[in-house]
Amino acid sequence: MSRLELRTVPLAQTRPLRRDVLRPYMTVEELAEHEPDDAVAYGVFDDDELIAVGLVGPEGEPGDWRVRGMATTPEARGRGAGTKVLQALVQHATAHGATRIWCNARTRALPLYERAGFSATSEEFETPRIGPHYRMELRADRDPAQQREPAPQRDPVPRSEA
């Protein structure tokens, strides 16, 4: 069984995978035009093959950081590679002062972001040529366990009298 290895990667190294998975109608050069200058990228490798990527950088109000370009090869999905990338992006942003981390997540990717503590803050919207999305946010200034609504409390089971 292979071992997934997380590494920081140059933005240029992420472009072919991001283009193939997310924007096949763009060239690699066009994709590069949409990258923030100060973004940091992480990738997960399986035997030196790049199988998942994502980037993060400051965007929006002070303290806001945006996750972008999350992509995993179809054959690697469900193995935890995307989760590793997202965790690294959140940790990086938090370590550099993020108080809110946000993204526009494809509808099919909602479970990935929800497992990481993100919550939808918009109705579903359509991005032309890409498909349905939700804006997702994570408050980085709180414990991730506090991001989710608490589980409903059950009524205590009545004790029988002896």
Summary of the structure (lengths in Angstrom):
residues: 162
radius of gyration: 18.2
end to end distance: 55.7
largest distance: 77.0
contacts: 444
relative contact order: 0.14
helix: 29%
strand: 33%
